[in-house]
Amino acid sequence: MTMYERIEHTADVGLRVEATTLNDLFAEAGRGLFELIVPNVADGRASQTLAIELRSDSLADLLCDWLTELVFLFETQRIVLSRFRVQVDDAAYSLQAQGTGEPLDTSRHRLGYEIKAVTYHELKLERAGNGWRAEVILDI
Amino acid sequence: MPPQPIRVGPLERVDDYCWRLPRTAQPGMRVDGLVFARRDQLEVILADKAVDQVANVAHLPGIQTASLAMPDIHWGYGFCIGGVAAVDAEPGGVISPGGVGYDINCGVRLIRTNLHVADIQPHIKQLVAQLFRDIPTGPGHEGRFRFDAAMLKRLMRHGPRVLVEQGYGLERDIAFTEAGGCLQDAEPEWISERALLRGERQCGTLGGGNHFLEVQTVERIVDPDAAEAMGLKEGMVCVTIHSGSRGLGYQVCQDALHMLRGVPERYGIKLPDRQLACAPIHSEPGQHYLGAMRAAANFAWCNRQMLMHLTREAFAHVLRKPWPTLDMQLVYDVAHNIAKPEQHRVDGASKLVWVHRKGATRAFPPGHPELPDAYRRIGQPVLIPGDMGRASWVLVGQPGSMQRSFGSTCHGAGRAMSRTKAVQAAQGRQIERELAEAGVVARARGWRGLAEEQPAAYKDVDVVVDVVERAGLSKKVARLRPLGVIKG
């Protein structure tokens, strides 16, 4: 059970992500984010892998920092990531991740939202049943 | 028994254009909320969480008089969009990056020309295509200009004056930009490496979301005297640019919110929403944010200056005339996401407050010392973009804004539909063709962008400006009709 869906918001865009493990939840959130930026990201190539390490102040903050880092990488390195492997340390609020993708190619990549930021408004990351659920609202 | 107030949901009627959210609505509110709106707008306004956000803002320490919302109010993050909060500048008051937003100094700039709508009609398709080619829009499209860290810091310290000195505009442009395009005491050295990287290729780019550039015509003059002072005439072609501080500003806000983690708790400040994170104005984190915010605001004015330069060049190219002969003059540039120290009357005395405007426009009345000489008699121009199918408005500030709304008015039409609902409503339709049939040439990066920004997704801007006029906050000068638009 790993999935994400969009949450209704008047002006912006929200994501609700569910997964059995925190690792999958973070990977799925990353995928959801990039599908908002490049809707056909899944059809892309896997020519490049980036390593990302983050440490934060809580699990919810770690999710916010993770998605913020991905927005930053897209904007400054013009890289489009479609697959993620994430190892979350829920005691240290840290993660080690690998994102695989390719440089942005506007002749193939359809462009969706420009995401300004990952907000703290109604930011949630909590246990749900046997897994985890997160909600995050993105400023666009 | 005294008469019971008229209520709609949690709101009590103050008058035909103002509704109160009593401070008893939520524990922890320090002041009432006040929503400027007509009764027939309330159903839409109460449909999302915007009014809850008005209540949340009323929790901020040092907030004066009331947590205010303009008639274009809708659900944002932290503050509602259309929110205004004036906070005591003395110790006890706070500054909140959430009251400014990620897009620091998002704002609007209006340029007039000496062209008549009949002059432009034969060229409008080509003109919109040229603007769409020359002006980067949406994600992943970098600008023509690349500024290194040293230049970015100059822009952040001095604003668009630096660009004008390099030939990207006229001396006159500076005089008609709010604050001369430069907030004093900006601290570019406090801007992070990440913010500099995001801003490197983004000066002169439009961005996405609701940002746009629109070619318009003055459809109707309502106040001939004020219109004349601004050089506006019926049938004249104008351009409205809506953009902000781009990735640089977004990162400044993000950095500030990161810095503020744990800070409200340290000062014993209880907040109902983390996005309202704040710090006492005179504290180190408070001052740090202000220095960085001013720098990002100055960068936003540079961005709009460069967008205007690209617009002037595109007009010149298509019409085969140098732009000075088209008399492409800046009418005004005004911010609608910003916090500024201003003198206002509170409880009968003059007081220095920090006015947070999150999707709200400054609307100083005639005679205000901060206005350029040309507008001191008529009041500050207020630029209200509507939606891309109907209209935009030029207003001027009125004395009521100083009495009721800390010198503020609305900033746009305000969304009425979520993005998802707008897309559902657009299924099977061709928004671009519908707009063309209505006389508007539209170019956007994709179908979805136009669907989400379609006219029906927005409230009726005519109603919004009617409310702020009748509430005494600002006054109608001219209605602008769109001819062509480019979107992210």
Contacts between the chains, C-beta under 8 A, distances in Angstrom:
chain1	res1	chain2	res2	distance
A	6	B	420	6.3
A	8	B	418	4.9
A	8	B	420	5.7
A	8	B	421	7.5
A	9	B	75	6.6
A	9	B	418	6.1
A	9	B	419	7.5
A	10	B	48	5.0
A	10	B	50	7.6
A	10	B	74	4.7
A	10	B	75	4.3
A	10	B	415	5.1
A	10	B	417	7.7
A	10	B	418	5.2
A	11	B	74	6.0
A	11	B	75	6.6
A	11	B	76	6.1
A	11	B	81	6.0
A	11	B	210	7.8
A	11	B	415	5.3
A	11	B	419	7.8
A	12	B	76	7.6
A	12	B	77	6.6
A	12	B	419	7.8
A	13	B	419	6.3
A	37	B	139	5.7
A	37	B	140	7.9
A	39	B	448	8.0
A	57	B	261	5.5
A	57	B	262	7.3
A	61	B	261	6.9
A	68	B	254	6.1
A	72	B	194	6.2
A	72	B	197	8.0
A	72	B	198	7.1
A	72	B	251	7.6
A	74	B	139	7.5
A	74	B	140	7.6
A	75	B	139	7.9
A	75	B	198	5.5
A	75	B	247	5.4
A	76	B	194	7.8
A	76	B	197	4.7
A	76	B	198	6.1
A	76	B	200	7.9
A	78	B	140	6.5
A	104	B	140	5.2
A	106	B	140	6.2
A	106	B	141	7.6
A	109	B	140	7.6
A	110	B	446	6.6
A	111	B	138	5.5
A	111	B	139	5.2
A	111	B	140	5.5
A	111	B	141	8.0
A	111	B	445	5.4
A	111	B	446	6.8
A	112	B	139	7.3
A	112	B	446	7.1
A	112	B	448	6.8
A	113	B	139	6.8
A	113	B	208	6.1
A	113	B	209	7.6
A	114	B	138	5.7
A	114	B	139	3.8
A	114	B	207	5.8
A	114	B	208	3.1
A	114	B	209	6.7
A	114	B	488	5.9
A	115	B	139	7.6
A	116	B	102	4.7
A	116	B	103	6.1
A	116	B	207	7.9
A	116	B	209	7.2
A	116	B	247	7.9
A	116	B	250	4.5
A	117	B	102	4.2
A	117	B	250	4.9
A	117	B	253	6.6
A	117	B	254	5.5
A	118	B	254	7.9
A	119	B	77	4.1
A	119	B	78	7.4
A	119	B	102	7.7
A	119	B	275	5.7
A	120	B	77	7.7
A	120	B	78	7.9
A	120	B	257	6.5
A	120	B	273	7.8
A	120	B	274	4.0
A	120	B	275	4.7
A	120	B	277	7.2
A	121	B	76	7.8
A	121	B	77	3.4
A	121	B	78	5.7
A	121	B	273	6.1
A	121	B	274	7.4
A	121	B	275	4.1
A	122	B	77	7.9
A	122	B	273	7.6
A	123	B	274	6.7
A	137	B	77	5.6
A	139	B	77	6.2
A	139	B	101	7.6
A	139	B	102	5.0
A	139	B	103	7.7
A	139	B	250	7.6
A	140	B	208	6.4
A	140	B	209	4.6
